[in-house]
Amino acid sequence: MAKSQAILVFVAAAICLLSLAGVATATADNKFFVQGMVYCDTCRIQFMSRVSYMIEGATVKLECKNITEGTVTFNAETKTDKLGLYSIPVEGDHEDDICQISLVNSPQAECSEIPSDAYAQMAAQVSLTNNNGETGPVRNANPLWFMRKDPLPDCPEVLKELDIVDTDLNTQA
């Protein structure tokens, strides 16, 4: 009986040590990948619709600023691939920072307006620390969008399908 209890205590201790070793490895390796996508908001509605499309070659920027001092602690730019996707590698823990993806430039003149409202500005904040309950190195940012200068002619129909009425897009006599 004493021998089986000793084995159980040993196994429990081994499991605890292995668990702690895993946590130490996860927090010691502070390498992250921020991933996201960029699309053209063809109806100027600030969400994807059936007439939205991904933008290849759009430039996005990741910037982290210290919460208390406001100093920039990390800054990187990249371009989207042919599917409108991007990935930015990030070294280091940014627990004391606010990190945010923002739009820089669109290669498409007809869809190049950067939204200026507060919702759009805050849409792609990411947490770059292992002390937030997230596991794994990948951090997914919310989609970002450039707005088309003039909505597509199909937009009133798209909004009607979605049960949305927008007086700016619908022409009424």
Backbone as CSV, one residue per row, in Angstrom:
resi,resn,N_x,N_y,N_z,CA_x,CA_y,CA_z,C_x,C_y,C_z
1,MET,0.813,-1.186,0.000,0.000,0.000,0.000,0.866,1.264,0.000
2,ALA,1.863,1.297,0.863,2.753,2.449,0.936,3.522,2.608,-0.368
3,LYS,3.862,1.485,-0.990,4.601,1.535,-2.241,3.735,2.139,-3.354
4,SER,2.457,1.774,-3.434,1.574,2.318,-4.475,1.296,3.800,-4.231
5,GLN,1.210,4.220,-2.966,1.027,5.642,-2.673,2.265,6.440,-3.088
6,ALA,3.427,5.872,-2.849,4.667,6.542,-3.231,4.746,6.693,-4.754
7,ILE,4.306,5.674,-5.484,4.306,5.742,-6.952,3.334,6.823,-7.416
8,LEU,2.140,6.882,-6.813,1.157,7.904,-7.182,1.683,9.309,-6.912
9,VAL,2.340,9.505,-5.769,2.907,10.808,-5.440,3.996,11.170,-6.451
10,PHE,4.825,10.190,-6.810,5.881,10.430,-7.782,5.294,10.806,-9.140
11,VAL,4.273,10.081,-9.598,3.636,10.366,-10.886,2.996,11.754,-10.862
12,ALA,2.305,12.080,-9.773,1.672,13.402,-9.654,2.723,14.508,-9.687
13,ALA,3.820,14.317,-8.990,4.902,15.311,-8.984,5.506,15.457,-10.373
14,ALA,5.682,14.344,-11.065,6.235,14.393,-12.414,5.309,15.156,-13.355
15,ILE,4.016,14.919,-13.255,3.045,15.632,-14.094,3.089,17.125,-13.801
16,CYS,3.146,17.492,-12.535,3.225,18.910,-12.162,4.488,19.565,-12.727
17,LEU,5.614,18.888,-12.608,6.864,19.440,-13.126,6.827,19.584,-14.643
18,LEU,6.286,18.587,-15.327,6.191,18.677,-16.783,5.253,19.804,-17.201
19,SER,4.172,19.996,-16.466,3.253,21.097,-16.766,3.942,22.434,-16.591
20,LEU,4.683,22.591,-15.507,5.413,23.831,-15.273,6.477,24.063,-16.339
21,ALA,7.122,23.011,-16.777,8.134,23.141,-17.832,7.484,23.630,-19.118
22,GLY,6.289,23.139,-19.420,5.571,23.593,-20.605,5.198,25.051,-20.530
23,VAL,4.764,25.509,-19.358,4.420,26.915,-19.168,5.661,27.782,-19.317
24,ALA,6.768,27.335,-18.753,8.002,28.113,-18.849,8.453,28.241,-20.301
25,THR,8.315,27.161,-21.071,8.696,27.214,-22.476,7.790,28.160,-23.244
26,ALA,6.490,28.100,-22.967,5.537,28.953,-23.692,5.797,30.426,-23.411
27,THR,6.110,30.783,-22.179,6.302,32.191,-21.857,7.712,32.671,-22.180
28,ALA,8.667,31.764,-22.255,10.036,32.181,-22.556,10.202,32.502,-24.038
29,ASP,9.436,31.838,-24.902,9.544,32.042,-26.344,8.505,33.074,-26.771
30,ASN,8.856,34.341,-26.688,7.919,35.420,-27.001,8.019,35.824,-28.464
31,LYS,7.671,34.886,-29.332,7.615,35.180,-30.765,6.167,34.995,-31.200
32,PHE,5.632,36.017,-31.840,4.246,36.003,-32.270,4.159,36.252,-33.766
33,PHE,3.016,35.921,-34.332,2.705,36.214,-35.722,1.324,36.850,-35.752
34,VAL,1.259,38.099,-36.176,-0.020,38.787,-36.298,-0.502,38.577,-37.723
35,GLN,-1.712,38.015,-37.844,-2.259,37.716,-39.155,-3.601,38.403,-39.327
36,GLY,-3.911,38.747,-40.569,-5.193,39.370,-40.855,-5.424,39.467,-42.345
37,MET,-6.479,40.200,-42.695,-6.825,40.361,-44.097,-7.321,41.767,-44.370
38,VAL,-7.238,42.171,-45.645,-7.661,43.499,-46.073,-8.592,43.331,-47.265
39,TYR,-9.733,44.024,-47.213,-10.691,43.924,-48.307,-11.169,45.304,-48.737
40,CYS,-11.843,45.339,-49.887,-12.446,46.570,-50.388,-13.913,46.582,-49.983
41,ASP,-14.303,47.603,-49.249,-15.695,47.806,-48.860,-16.366,48.566,-50.000
42,THR,-16.926,47.835,-50.932,-17.463,48.420,-52.157,-18.780,49.162,-51.948
43,CYS,-19.431,48.951,-50.795,-20.704,49.626,-50.506,-20.583,50.669,-49.390
44,ARG,-19.381,50.822,-48.848,-19.132,51.800,-47.782,-20.003,51.526,-46.545
45,ILE,-20.123,50.247,-46.171,-20.968,49.858,-45.038,-20.157,49.334,-43.853
46,GLN,-18.857,49.250,-43.983,-17.916,48.854,-42.942,-18.074,47.414,-42.460
47,PHE,-18.519,46.551,-43.352,-18.457,45.109,-43.153,-18.492,44.460,-44.526
48,MET,-18.095,43.186,-44.561,-18.020,42.489,-45.846,-19.415,42.150,-46.355
49,SER,-19.553,42.222,-47.649,-20.787,41.812,-48.312,-20.425,40.935,-49.507
50,ARG,-21.420,40.499,-50.239,-21.146,39.613,-51.383,-20.408,40.329,-52.516
51,VAL,-20.386,41.664,-52.497,-19.670,42.398,-53.543,-18.321,42.947,-53.068
52,SER,-17.931,42.617,-51.845,-16.593,42.980,-51.345,-15.568,42.046,-51.976
53,TYR,-14.312,42.491,-52.002,-13.240,41.632,-52.507,-11.944,41.944,-51.767
54,MET,-11.049,40.953,-51.742,-9.765,41.098,-51.068,-8.822,41.958,-51.913
55,ILE,-7.930,42.671,-51.244,-6.996,43.549,-51.938,-5.581,42.985,-51.837
56,GLU,-5.000,42.698,-52.990,-3.606,42.264,-53.061,-2.709,43.495,-53.073
57,GLY,-1.605,43.443,-52.337,-0.611,44.521,-52.351,-0.934,45.700,-51.451
58,ALA,-1.940,45.572,-50.593,-2.243,46.642,-49.637,-1.163,46.661,-48.550
59,THR,-0.789,47.841,-48.111,0.216,47.972,-47.051,-0.484,48.191,-45.712
60,VAL,-0.078,47.395,-44.715,-0.577,47.545,-43.350,0.602,47.743,-42.413
61,LYS,0.315,48.372,-41.280,1.370,48.650,-40.297,0.927,48.131,-38.933
62,LEU,1.852,47.492,-38.235,1.643,47.100,-36.842,2.483,48.024,-35.988
63,GLU,1.837,48.671,-35.018,2.558,49.553,-34.113,2.132,49.244,-32.686
64,CYS,3.125,49.081,-31.809,2.883,48.877,-30.386,3.401,50.093,-29.635
65,LYS,2.574,50.603,-28.716,2.962,51.743,-27.885,2.802,51.367,-26.421
66,ASN,3.774,51.789,-25.627,3.709,51.579,-24.187,2.504,52.318,-23.614
67,ILE,1.756,51.634,-22.770,0.512,52.203,-22.224,0.772,53.454,-21.397
68,THR,1.786,53.452,-20.560,2.017,54.588,-19.664,2.828,55.709,-20.295
69,GLU,3.851,55.353,-21.061,4.737,56.376,-21.618,4.343,56.837,-23.022
70,GLY,3.582,56.019,-23.740,3.180,56.375,-25.097,4.268,56.229,-26.137
71,THR,5.399,55.654,-25.749,6.507,55.489,-26.696,6.277,54.259,-27.565
72,VAL,6.719,54.329,-28.803,6.591,53.210,-29.728,7.628,52.159,-29.359
73,THR,7.169,50.925,-29.128,8.064,49.830,-28.756,8.270,48.835,-29.897
74,PHE,7.374,48.871,-30.878,7.503,47.982,-32.036,6.772,48.620,-33.210
75,ASN,7.372,48.476,-34.408,6.780,49.052,-35.607,7.204,48.199,-36.793
76,ALA,6.249,47.747,-37.607,6.575,46.967,-38.799,5.481,47.153,-39.842
77,GLU,5.882,47.104,-41.105,4.930,47.187,-42.216,5.079,45.956,-43.087
78,THR,3.975,45.591,-43.757,4.003,44.497,-44.724,2.902,44.715,-45.745
79,LYS,2.931,43.899,-46.789,1.906,43.962,-47.832,1.095,42.674,-47.833
80,THR,-0.147,42.796,-48.289,-1.004,41.621,-48.393,-0.624,40.797,-49.620
81,ASP,-0.898,39.497,-49.537,-0.624,38.604,-50.661,-1.798,38.618,-51.639
82,LYS,-1.790,37.713,-52.604,-2.827,37.714,-53.648,-4.219,37.406,-53.086
83,LEU,-4.293,36.862,-51.883,-5.581,36.587,-51.242,-5.997,37.697,-50.276
84,GLY,-5.202,38.773,-50.207,-5.505,39.864,-49.293,-5.095,39.588,-47.857
85,LEU,-4.236,38.593,-47.641,-3.804,38.190,-46.300,-2.403,38.709,-46.003
86,TYR,-2.119,38.934,-44.718,-0.778,39.342,-44.301,-0.399,38.608,-43.026
87,SER,0.901,38.567,-42.761,1.440,37.994,-41.529,2.668,38.810,-41.138
88,ILE,2.695,39.253,-39.891,3.815,40.057,-39.393,4.443,39.336,-38.205
89,PRO,5.730,38.949,-38.305,6.401,38.344,-37.157,6.761,39.416,-36.124
90,VAL,6.602,39.058,-34.846,6.878,39.995,-33.754,7.705,39.278,-32.699
91,GLU,8.827,39.871,-32.322,9.671,39.331,-31.252,9.364,40.081,-29.963
92,GLY,9.362,39.370,-28.863,9.230,40.001,-27.556,7.805,40.078,-27.049
93,ASP,7.701,40.209,-25.733,6.410,40.335,-25.058,6.005,41.808,-25.017
94,HIS,4.775,42.090,-25.345,4.272,43.464,-25.370,3.073,43.608,-24.435
95,GLU,3.203,43.021,-23.234,2.113,43.037,-22.254,1.744,44.456,-21.833
96,ASP,2.715,45.341,-21.759,2.463,46.713,-21.314,2.212,47.670,-22.481
97,ASP,1.864,47.116,-23.638,1.668,47.926,-24.838,0.264,47.757,-25.401
98,ILE,-0.141,48.753,-26.164,-1.319,48.637,-27.013,-0.786,48.454,-28.421
99,CYS,-1.134,47.327,-29.030,-0.650,47.006,-30.374,-1.828,47.010,-31.335
100,GLN,-1.626,47.679,-32.453,-2.725,47.862,-33.387,-2.244,47.816,-34.827
101,ILE,-3.034,47.147,-35.656,-2.799,47.117,-37.098,-3.562,48.290,-37.704
102,SER,-2.938,48.989,-38.633,-3.637,50.068,-39.331,-3.306,50.016,-40.817
103,LEU,-4.200,50.584,-41.602,-4.012,50.648,-43.049,-3.037,51.754,-43.393
104,VAL,-2.209,51.522,-44.396,-1.255,52.526,-44.858,-1.583,52.959,-46.279
105,ASN,-1.723,51.962,-47.184,-1.859,52.301,-48.590,-2.557,51.176,-49.340
106,SER,-3.410,51.557,-50.301,-4.045,50.596,-51.199,-3.481,50.800,-52.598
107,PRO,-3.218,49.714,-53.315,-2.729,49.849,-54.683,-3.851,50.160,-55.677
108,GLN,-5.087,50.188,-55.205,-6.229,50.403,-56.084,-6.816,51.793,-55.856
109,ALA,-6.701,52.647,-56.860,-7.172,54.029,-56.735,-8.663,54.103,-56.436
110,GLU,-9.462,53.208,-57.027,-10.912,53.267,-56.806,-11.332,52.760,-55.430
111,CYS,-10.428,52.100,-54.726,-10.731,51.597,-53.385,-9.534,51.882,-52.483
112,SER,-9.388,53.147,-52.099,-8.192,53.539,-51.349,-8.490,54.443,-50.153
113,GLU,-9.767,54.707,-49.890,-10.109,55.598,-48.776,-10.005,54.838,-47.449
114,ILE,-9.230,55.389,-46.528,-9.072,54.793,-45.204,-10.182,55.338,-44.306
115,PRO,-10.988,54.459,-43.695,-12.056,54.940,-42.808,-11.472,55.760,-41.659
116,SER,-12.182,56.816,-41.277,-11.643,57.702,-40.242,-12.404,57.642,-38.922
117,ASP,-13.489,56.873,-38.842,-14.249,56.847,-37.590,-13.543,56.002,-36.530
118,ALA,-13.961,56.180,-35.282,-13.298,55.530,-34.144,-13.389,54.013,-34.222
119,TYR,-14.523,53.491,-34.659,-14.680,52.034,-34.755,-13.615,51.438,-35.679
120,ALA,-13.471,52.032,-36.841,-12.490,51.528,-37.814,-11.071,51.678,-37.290
121,GLN,-10.793,52.756,-36.577,-9.447,52.991,-36.054,-9.064,51.960,-34.993
122,MET,-10.039,51.453,-34.232,-9.760,50.522,-33.140,-10.033,49.066,-33.539
123,ALA,-10.406,48.826,-34.789,-10.881,47.510,-35.211,-9.842,46.406,-35.087
124,ALA,-8.588,46.713,-35.212,-7.589,45.646,-35.272,-6.527,45.756,-34.179
125,GLN,-6.958,45.846,-32.947,-6.004,45.768,-31.840,-5.715,44.299,-31.552
126,VAL,-4.469,43.994,-31.206,-4.066,42.629,-30.896,-3.281,42.610,-29.590
127,SER,-3.403,41.512,-28.873,-2.680,41.323,-27.616,-1.457,40.456,-27.890
128,LEU,-0.276,41.006,-27.620,0.965,40.294,-27.912,1.715,39.952,-26.623
129,THR,1.102,39.083,-25.858,1.711,38.585,-24.629,1.215,37.167,-24.393
130,ASN,1.975,36.396,-23.655,1.532,35.060,-23.259,0.756,35.104,-21.953
131,ASN,0.614,36.289,-21.366,-0.063,36.433,-20.070,-1.511,36.887,-20.228
132,ASN,-2.180,36.398,-21.263,-3.554,36.819,-21.497,-4.514,35.656,-21.695
133,GLY,-4.046,34.442,-21.498,-4.895,33.273,-21.649,-4.888,32.677,-23.049
134,GLU,-4.317,33.373,-24.015,-4.241,32.830,-25.373,-3.047,31.894,-25.459
135,THR,-3.238,30.801,-26.176,-2.134,29.871,-26.376,-1.702,29.910,-27.832
136,GLY,-0.471,29.588,-28.064,0.061,29.583,-29.425,0.573,30.941,-29.835
137,PRO,1.397,30.969,-30.862,2.046,32.218,-31.268,1.225,33.085,-32.228
138,VAL,0.145,32.561,-32.822,-0.606,33.310,-33.827,-1.666,34.192,-33.169
139,ARG,-1.662,35.451,-33.570,-2.686,36.400,-33.116,-3.422,36.888,-34.358
140,ASN,-4.727,36.656,-34.397,-5.536,37.052,-35.547,-6.155,38.414,-35.309
141,ALA,-5.882,39.320,-36.225,-6.462,40.664,-36.164,-7.780,40.662,-36.926
142,ASN,-8.689,41.535,-36.533,-9.936,41.694,-37.275,-9.629,42.177,-38.690
143,PRO,-10.501,41.848,-39.629,-10.298,42.332,-41.000,-10.297,43.861,-41.054
144,LEU,-9.506,44.396,-41.965,-9.473,45.830,-42.216,-9.971,46.088,-43.627
145,TRP,-10.448,47.295,-43.873,-11.023,47.593,-45.179,-10.684,48.994,-45.647
146,PHE,-10.469,49.073,-46.946,-10.434,50.357,-47.635,-11.831,50.550,-48.211
147,MET,-12.278,51.787,-48.281,-13.603,52.042,-48.821,-13.506,52.562,-50.248
148,ARG,-14.403,52.088,-51.052,-14.508,52.561,-52.428,-15.018,54.001,-52.393
149,LYS,-14.495,54.835,-53.261,-14.902,56.241,-53.280,-16.391,56.397,-53.566
150,ASP,-16.903,55.644,-54.533,-18.331,55.644,-54.848,-18.835,54.217,-54.754
151,PRO,-19.945,53.999,-54.051,-20.476,52.634,-53.940,-20.803,52.048,-55.314
152,LEU,-20.678,50.736,-55.407,-21.035,50.050,-56.646,-22.533,50.188,-56.926
153,PRO,-22.939,50.115,-58.187,-24.369,50.180,-58.516,-25.185,49.047,-57.874
154,ASP,-24.539,47.904,-57.571,-25.235,46.773,-56.951,-25.526,46.971,-55.469
155,CYS,-24.961,47.986,-54.848,-25.056,48.133,-53.394,-26.481,48.299,-52.861
156,PRO,-27.352,49.084,-53.481,-28.731,49.149,-52.962,-29.409,47.774,-52.916
157,GLU,-29.158,46.952,-53.919,-29.734,45.599,-53.933,-29.127,44.749,-52.816
158,VAL,-27.812,44.864,-52.618,-27.129,44.118,-51.556,-27.697,44.509,-50.191
159,LEU,-27.873,45.805,-49.960,-28.417,46.266,-48.681,-29.859,45.809,-48.487
160,LYS,-30.628,45.785,-49.552,-32.007,45.307,-49.469,-32.019,43.830,-49.079
161,GLU,-31.123,43.036,-49.675,-31.009,41.613,-49.331,-30.679,41.424,-47.853
162,LEU,-29.915,42.349,-47.305,-29.500,42.274,-45.898,-30.496,42.952,-44.957
163,ASP,-31.594,43.472,-45.517,-32.597,44.201,-44.735,-32.032,45.468,-44.108
164,ILE,-31.161,46.120,-44.848,-30.563,47.367,-44.386,-30.985,48.469,-45.349
165,VAL,-31.436,49.575,-44.804,-31.810,50.704,-45.638,-30.800,51.807,-45.399
166,ASP,-30.182,52.275,-46.469,-29.220,53.372,-46.384,-29.646,54.429,-47.389
167,THR,-30.094,55.567,-46.905,-30.606,56.609,-47.783,-29.522,57.182,-48.671
168,ASP,-28.255,57.060,-48.306,-27.177,57.557,-49.148,-26.988,56.685,-50.390
169,LEU,-27.327,55.398,-50.283,-27.123,54.483,-51.410,-28.399,54.298,-52.236
170,ASN,-29.561,54.402,-51.591,-30.821,54.197,-52.309,-31.272,55.498,-52.951
171,THR,-31.632,55.413,-54.197,-32.163,56.604,-54.867,-33.676,56.489,-54.848
172,GLN,-34.307,57.449,-54.221,-35.760,57.431,-54.104,-36.321,58.692,-54.739
173,ALA,-37.426,58.524,-55.481,-38.041,59.675,-56.158,-39.014,60.377,-55.245
